[in-house]
């Protein structure tokens, strides 16, 4: 029997710098490939093994499967895995593998295991090419051994080919899909279909080059909707008039299109989405070339958009058009709803954008599919506020990828995994390892194992940064000196703010791990930076580098506040700057709005948020854009699927609802709503301990506030002050009268007031507050 992985967390396993290969029964399978022709780009190989199972199969049998680059698996003609395998690699050398329960698909007697493997054979911004197509299958149990070896039958699938130009842009390792139906082998998954096929070629045991060590896929297979009807279903059948047919999706989805047609041979059907040139670059499409008669086809190359556009030649009878949605295997538990419909729309679009930005990595879904870590820092907040723990695993994978790809000289860079990119974006790396990146993940999850794992990498990277004679951080060009899209960028202010936040994150990690000397060193650097930042960059009314000649930059002011560099005495001047300067792209706008909330300027924060995002809120598109305009060179091409624009979702949970951890893993947390005159706020925030629920209604003379607090937590609840607020009841008992405690109730304690709230500490349970 296979020994299941020992009960440690995924990231604790990574912390030992080992693959999970050693924690299960040793691999017996061998890598196989098709023997002829030699590996080339964009090939599709079929592998089949007929297996006799002497007795009733066990209800569960875990197969370990790996492929370069993707695979689809059937057992006894039933689809088991649709698009298996994560893009390479967990390190610059290694490969992921899947675990798949094949027990429910096996029968007593003869079984047919069939796999289709798509080999890209080229690098991208999200994939590191091994240079060789391969497939590995290892399923072992008492009386059953299904192992990839030379006895498997193999053939290159003759129906797949290359499309005409344009081909996908150079950032993508995937190819367009072209399928010649006249060359199809439709029965290849049936028993006895492989009599004339070659035996597979053996490429070596598990762990051999070029695939090297095998790392367990950290999250389950994609969610698969099965085939679905489009929103604008039209009467079938109909005869095409040759014009493009736009089939509407419920939202911007990641999908694979499907069709059933009746046609004569050699007619080309083009399939793409409205997003085919998203970000001003060609993405992915499919060309299907018909055979005679009725036929059905589903492309295996996923694409995304709001509409699937089929261009079907005149005279072809169309019997059905459908799609399959595949998405990251997480449940979106978090909710936000308010009396402000603009905020509700912005929250929904932020969530949709996050969803299509989660796949093999945390990535945009079209132009690049690349895991830029500045983007990931913002998206991880959205994930942590809305997703179940599988979502947390997406963040953990991104963290692991970043540190495992660290260069020998200590440089961190992204996007990784990548074969087409090797350059450092210094401020994005500081963002990744700082308090909004790695440390935020820890605050929400309490995953000490990951902090222990990454800290040596963080320390090595931080050693590359130095202070100049002015006591501020020296500029590092890296590979791309980029801070944000847009104009009027005051680089020195921005760089020092990011460096300060990276020092903060490193200091917190060092303290957690009891590296006291390191923590003290980081603390001293922070003190020095803060002193010089305010002495040399603050001119009395704004932050400005003396060498900077552009308009005052809003970006650095937002970062200075959220970093903790700015003091309260500077807040009024900073609010004045943020009331008149609007230069940031959506990437850094998130931190500007957050700064307003941190300065308790929540009305200004919500006003700025709604104004800045007004075009996106009003747009019929269901996802948010890379910049303030679509298709603009000012915003890197301006795609309409960019996760960094979803920062408002995090801000709605963290500040408008006011829900945030105070100690790691929500052992202690607070609810401090910043209502900004919003009358009704409902917010559900998932944690590993359970859901936190806030339901708040405010009128001109009353307040009701319901809170559900999960087990194993303690919370501080802030009731927003109001001039009319005199009495507070909790669970129908009068607790506070004119700010004085007058009653008691088990599990709740009145803690007095601060500038903005009347404060209560509460135990787990449901608490109903009413104020008059």
N, C-alpha and C positions, 0 to 999 in steps of 0.2 A: 504494500500500500504506500501511496505517497505520503510522506510526513509533511503536514501542513506547516506553514511558516510559523516560527515561534512567536509568542505573544509579545512582540515589541512593536513600537510604532515604526512606520515607514521611514521616518526621518532619523530615528535613533539608529536604524540599520545603516543609513547613509553616513551617520556620524562616525562609524567605524571604518569608513573609506573602503568598503567592500561591496561587491555585487551581492544580490540575494541568492546567487547561484549556490553558495555553500550551505544555505539553510534548508534545503529540500533534498530529497533523494537525488543522487548524482544523475546527471543527464546521460542517457544511453543513445539518444538520437544523433544523427549526423546532418550537417547542412547539405542540402541537395539543390541542384539547379539543372536546367535543361542543357544537354551536352552540346547542342549545335543550333545555331551558330554561336560563336563566342559572345560573351555579354556585350550588348549594345544598349544605347539609350532607348527608353520608351518601349520596352518589350513586355508582353503579357504571356505568362507561362501557366500551363495547367498541370497539376500534379494529382494523381489518383492512386489510392491503395485500397484493394479489396481485402477485407479482414474477416476471418471466421471467429465468432465468439461462441465458445462451446457451451457456456451456461448463461443463465439470466444475468445481464449486465448489472453492476451496482447502480444504485440510484444516483450516485455522484461519482464522476471520474474527471479529475482535473487534467486537462491537456495544457502543456506549456508550449507556446507557439511563438515563433519569431519569423520575420520576413524582411527582406529588403526589396521593395520599399513598403508596400501595403498588400494585404491579402483579403480574400473573401472565402468563406468556408461553408461547405455543405456536407451533411452526413445523411446518407440514404435519401438524397435529393431534397432534403429540408435545409433551409438556410439557417445556419448556426451563428455566423458572424458576418455582419455587413461592415466592411472597411475596418479590418483589424490592423493592429500595429501602430505604434507611435513613430513619428519621424526620428531619424538618428540625430543626435545621440545624447545620452546622459553625460558623456564625457566626449572629448574630441576623438576618441578611439572606439567607444563601445556602442552597444545596441540594446534597445528595450526588448522585452518579451511580454506576451500576454498569458494570463491564466484563464482558461475557458472550461466550463463544466459541460462535458459532452455526454455525460451519463444518460440524460433523458432522451438522447437521439439514437442511442445504440440499441440493437435488437439481438436476440439470441439467433445465432446462425450467421449468414453472410451479411456484411455491411460494406458500404462504399463510402470512403472518406475522400472528398474532392476539394481542392484548393485552387483558386485563381490568384496568381501573384503578379502585381504590377511593379516593375522595376523602372525607376526614373533614370538612374545613371548619371545624374548631374546634381551639383550643389544648388543651394538656394539660401535665402536669409533665414530659413527655418529647418534646414535639413543638411546633414553632412554625409555626402555620398561615400559609400564604401568602395565603389568601383566594381561590384560584382553582385549579380542577382542571386538570391538564396532563399531557402525555405527550411524551417526547422520545426519538427512536430514530435512531441514526447508525451505520451500518455501511458502510465504504468499502473497496474493494479493486479491483485491476485488473479491469475489466470488470463490476464489481458495485457498485451504489450503492443502498442501501436507506435512505431518509431520510424521517422523518416530515414531512409537508407536507399541503397541502389536498387532495391526491389520495387520501389515506387515507379509508376509509369509517368512519362512526361511528354509534353508536346508544346511547342510555341503556338499560341492561339492565332490562327491565320487571319482572323477577321479584324484584328486591331491594327491600325496604321497611324500615319501622321497626317494632320490636317494641312490645308493650304495656309499661307500667311493671312493674317498676322498670328504669330505664336505668342504664348504668354510672356510677359516681361521677365527680364533676367533675374528678378528677385525670387521667382517661384521655381521650385524644382519640378512641380507637376507639369504635365503636358496637356494640351487639348486632347480630348478623346475622339478618335475616328473609328467607326465600326462599319465594315463591309458585310452586310447581311448575307450576301451570296457566298461568303467564305466561312460562315458560321459553322460550328460543330455542336448543334443544339442538344444532342443526347450524350454528351461526354461525361455526365455525372451518373449515368446508368450503369448497372452491372454489365460487364463484358464489352464495354465500349472502347477499351484501350488495347485491344489485341494487337494492333499494328503500331502502337506507340513505342518509343525507345525507353529503355531503363534510364532513370535519373542518373546524373553525374554526381558523385560525392565530393563535397568541398572541404570536409574535415569535421572534427568533433565540435560540440558546443564549446565555445571559448576560443576557437581558432580564428586566425586572421582571415579575411579583413573585418569580420564582425566583432571579434574579440569578446570581452566580458559581457554578460547578459544581466541587465537590470530590470527588475520587475516593474511593469507598468503600474503607476501609483494610484490609478483610479479605474473604475469599471469601463466596459465598452460604452460606446455612444448610446444615448436614448434613440430609439428607432420607432417612428410613428407608424410604419407600414405605409402602403400606398393610400393616398388621400385624394379626394376631389378638390379642385380649385374653388375659390370663392365665387367666381363668375361662370359656373358650369353652363355650358351651352348645349343645346339639344344634339345628341349623338344618335346615329351617325350623320355626318355631313360631308360634302365634297369640297375640298379646298379650292379656293379661287386664286391661290398663289400668293396672297397677301399675308404679311406677318400676323400671327395670332398671339395676342398678349393675354396670358392666363394669370389671374391675380392670386397672390398669396395672402394669408391673413395679416402678415406683417413681414418685415425683413427676416427671412428664414434662410438657414443653410439647408440645401435640398439637393436631391438627385431627381431630375425629370424622367418621366415615363410616357410612352405612347403605345397605342395599338392602331395600326393602319392596314388598309388593303391597297396594294400598289403593284405596279410593274417594276421590274428590276432597274437598278442603276440610277435611281433618282435620289438626289441629295436633300436631306432635311437638316436644317441648321437649328441648333438649340442653344440659347444663351439667356441671360437675364438682362433687365434694364440696367444692371450694374456692371455690365461687361467691360466698360472702360472707367470703372470707379477709380478716383484718384488720378484721372488723366492717363492711365496706363492700361494696356490690354491685359485682361485677366484670363478667364478660362471659359471655354465653350465646347460643344460637342457637334460633330458631323456624323449623321447616320445615313448610310447608302443602302437603299432598299433592295429586297429580292422580290420575286414574283409571289403574289398571294397575300393572305392575311399574316401579319407578323406583329410581335410586341417587342419592345426594347426599353431598357432602363440604363441610362448612363451611370458609370461608377465614379466619375469625377465630380465631386461636390462643388456647387456654386451657391451664390447667395444673391438675394435681391428682393424686390417687391413684386415683380412680375417675371414669369418665364415666357420668353418669346420664341415661339415655334415658327419657322419659315418653311412651309410645306408646299412642294410644287403643285401647280394646278392639276386637278383631276384625281388626286389621291383621296380615297375615302378615309376619313378619320373616324375611328370607332371609339377611342378613349384617349384622354389626356389626364395624367395624374402626376403626383409628386410624392417623394418620400422625404420627410424631415428627419435629419439626424442632428443631434445636439449634445452638448456636454452633459454627462450623467450626474446632474445635481437637481435638486428640487429648489425652486425659488420660494422660500418660506417667508421672507421679509415682505412687509406691506407698508405702504404709506398712503394716506388719503386725508385730504383736508377740504376746507370750504373754499380754498383758492384753486380753481380749475387749471390755471396756468401751471401751478406747482405740480398738480396731479399729472398733467400731461408730460411735464418735464421728467418727473419720476419714472413714469411708464417708459418713456423713450430712453432714459438712462438704463433701465433694466433690460430693455430689448437690445440696446447696444452692447451691454455687458455680455448678454447671452451669445450673440454672434461673434464676440471677441474671445470666446473660450473654446478651445479645440485642443490640438496637440500641445499648444502652449497658450499663454495669454497673449493674444495677437489680434491685429486687424484681419478681417476675413477675406479681403479681396486683393488689393494691390501687392501686398508683401507677405501676409501671413507670418509676420515676424514679431518676435518677443522683445520689443524695445522696453527697457526697464523703467524709463521715465513714465511711459504709459502704464506699465504694470503696477507701479506704486499707487497710481490713482485707482486703477481697476480693482486692486486687492481690497481697498476700502469698501467698494461696492459689493464685492464677493462676500466679505466678512459680515456685512450688514444684511445680506439677503439670502445666502445659500446655506444648504446643509453642509455637513462635514466633508462630503466629496468635493465641494467647492474649495474648502480649505486645502485639499490635496493639490488642486491646481496651483495655488499659491506656493505650496511647498515644493512642487516640481520646478516652478520658475526660480525659486531661491536656489535649489540644488543645481540647476543648469548654470546659473550665473557663477557660482563659486567653483564648480567643477571645470569650467572653461577658463579659469584664471590662468594668465600667462606666467611662465617661470619667473619673470621679473616683477610679478605682483600686480600687473595691470588687470583690472576687470573690464569687460567690455560686453556690449550687447548690440544687436540681437544675437542670442545663442539659444539653441543649437544652430550653427550656421557653417556653411562651407564657403559662402560668398562674401563674408564680412569679417573683418579682424580689427576694427578700429574702436578706440575708446571715446565715449562721449562723457567727459569728466563729471559734469554736473548731474547727469543721469545716474552715474555710478554713486555719487554722493547721496542722491535721493534714495537709491536702492538700499544702501546700508544704514541709512539714517533713521530717525524716529518715525517717519511716515512709511518706511519700507519694512525692513526686517523686524524692527522693534515693534511696529504696529501689529504685525502678524503674531508676535509673541504676546502682546497685550491682550489680544482677542482669543488666543488659543491656549496660552500657558505651556507651549511646546518648548520646554527647556532643552530637549535633545537637539532640536534644530539650531538653537543659539550656540550650544556647545560645538556643534558641527561647523557652523559658519564663522565663529569668532576668529580662528587663526587666519582665515582668508581676509576677514575685515581688517585685522591688525596689520597684515602684510600690505594691503592696499593703502591704508591710512599712512603707512610709513613713507609712501611716495610723495606725500604732500608736505610742503615746507612753508614757513612764514618768511616774508620779506623783511627788509629793514624798517618798514613802516608798521610792523607788528600785525599785518594782515596777510592772508594766504596768498602765495604766489600763484599766478595764472598757470594753468596746465592746458596746453593746446589739445593734447590727446590726438585722436584721429579726426575728430570733427568738432570744431569749436562752435557748438550749437546750444542755445539756451531756450529758445521759443520761436515760433513763427511770428512774423510781424516786425515792426520798426521800433526805433527809440528804445534800444536795449542797453541798459547801464550794467555792463558785465561785472564790474568789480563788486557792486552791491550784491548782485545775484550770487556770484561765486562764494562770497564770504558767508552769506546766509546759508547756502547749501552745505558749506564746509562745517559751519557751526552745528547744523542739525546732524551731520554725519558724526561729529565728535560726540554729540549728545547720545546718539544711538550706541556708539562704541563704548562710551563711558557706562551706560546702563548695562550693556552686555558684560563688560568687565566686572562690574559690581555683582551682577547675578552669579557669575562664575568664580567670584572671589579672587580675581586678579587685581589685587588692591593697588599695586604700583602702577599698573596700566590705567586703572580708573582715575587715580590721582593725576597722572600725566595728562589725560584727556581733560579733566576738570580744570587744570591750570591753563591749558591751551584755550579752553572755552572762555575763561575769565579774561585772558589776554585779548582774544578776538573781540569780545564784547566791549571791552574798554576802548580799543582802538577803532572799532567799527563806529562807535558813537562819537569818538573824539575827532575822527578824520573824515567820516562820510556824512555826518549829520551837520547841516548848515544852519540849524535853528528852525527851519520850516519844512525841510525835506531831506531825504537821503540822496546824495549825489557824489559821484567820483569827480574830483576836480578836473580830471582829464576828459570827462564826458561832456559833449557839447549838444546832445539832443534834448528833446523835451523830457521833462521829469518823468521817470519810468514808474508806472504803477506796480510793476512786477516785484521789484526789490522791496517796496514798502509792505506788500502783502507777506512776502517771505520773511522780512525782518520781524513782523509781529508773530507769525506762527512759529518761528524759530525761538522766540524769547529774547531776541536782541533788543527790541524796542521796549522802552519803559512806559508806564502808564502816563507819565507827564508828557510824552510825545504823541499820545493817541489823538488828541484833537487836531494837531497839525497833519497827522497821517490821514485822518478821516477827510480832511479838506483836500489832500492830494487825491485820494481815491474818489472824491466826488467830482473831480474835473478831468482826470487822466484816464484814458481808455485805450491802452496800447497792447495789452496782453492778448495772446491767442487763448483758446479754450484750455490749453495745457496748463498755463500758469494762472489763468483766471480763477481756477478752483481755490488757489491759496489766497488770492486777494479777497474773495468772498468769505473764506474761512477767517481771515484776519478781522473783517468787520464783525463777524459773530464773536470772535474772541475779545474784541473791544466792547462787546455788548451793544454794538450798533446794529441790532438785528433788523430794524425796519430798513435801514440803508442796505443791509446785506441782501434782503429779499428783493428790494427794489432794483438793486444792481443785477442780481441774478436774473430777474425777469426781463429787464431791459437788454442785457447782453445776449440772452438766449431767445429773444422775442421771435426772430426769424425761424429758429428751429422749432419752437413751440407751435408756431402757426403753420408750419410746413405739413403737408400730408404725409411726408416720410415718417417712418416709425423708429428711425434711429438717428443718432446725433452725428454731427459733422466734424471733420478734422479741423476746420477753421470756421470763421463766421460766415463764409460763403462757400458754395460748392464749386469744384472745378477751378479754384483760384490758385495760380502759381505762388501767391503770397502765403498760402497755407499748404505748401508741399504737394499741390495737386488737388487738394480739397476733396477727399473722399467723404462719403456720407455714412461711414461706419467706423467711428473712431472712439475707442473706449475712454480715452482721456477726457472726452467731453462729458462723461457721465458723473463727474465729481459732485454735481448738485445732489445726487441720490445720497451719497455719504453725508453731505451737509444737512440734508433734511432729517436723517435719523439722528445724527450726532448733536445738532444744534437746535433745529426747529422743534423736534420732539425731545431733544436733550438727553438722549440715551447714549452712554459711553462707559466702558470699563474704567474703574479707578485702580484696581489691582488686576493682575493677569487672570485670564480665563473667567472674568466676571465674578470672581470671588466676592469682590465689592464693586459696586457700580453706582452711577447716579442717573436720575432723570431730572433735568433742569431745562424745561421748555423755554425757548426764546420765540415767543408767539408772533411777534411783528404784526399785531392786530389781526391775526388769523383766528377765526372764531371756533373752528372745529379742527381737531388734529387726531387722527387715528394712526398709530404706528405699532407694528409688530417687528421685533428684532430677534432673530434666532441666536441662541448661544449653545455651547456644548452642554449646558446644564438644563436647557429648556428655553421656552420663548418668553421674552419680556413684552408685555402688551401695555400700551398707553392709549386711553380714550379720553380726550379732553374737549370740553365745550365751555366757551366763555360768552356771556352776554354782557350788556352794559352794567348789570348789577349782580351777576351771579357767576359761579364757576362750579362745574362738576368735573371730576377727574378720577378715572378708574385705572388702577394699576394692577397688573398680574406679575408677580415676581417669582421666578423659579426657585426650586429647592437648591440648597447648598450655596446660597448667595445672601449677601446683605446689601441693602440699598439705602441711599439718601435721596429723598424725594423733595424737590423744590416746588412750592406753590407760588406762582408768579404774584408779586405784590401788585395791589391796585388800591387807589385812594378809598374806594368804597368797601374794601374787604375788611370786615370786622370779626366775623366768626367763622371757624372752620370745624366742620363735623367730619368724623371718620367712622365709616360703617354705622352711620346714624347716631353716633355719640359725639356730643360737643367736646372738642379737645382744646380749642384755642379761642379765647375771647379777647379782642384788642391786643393781640400778640402775646398774651399771657396764657400759660397752661392752666386749664380748669378741669381736665378730666384725664383718665388713664384708660389704656386698653392694652391687653396683652399683645406683644409682638410689635408694638409701635411706640416711638418716643419722640416727643417734640424737642427739637434741638435749638430752637431760637431762630434768629434771622441773620441774614447778611444784607448786602446792599439791594439785592434784587429778589430774594425769595424768603419765604417762611419754610423752615427746614424740618423734615421728619426722617428718622431712621426707621426702616421697616424690615421685618423678617420675611421669609418666603410666604406667599399667599396672595389673596386678592384683597385690595384695599380700595374703598370708595370714599373719595374726598368730596365734600361740597362746601363752597364758600359763599358767604353772604355779606 
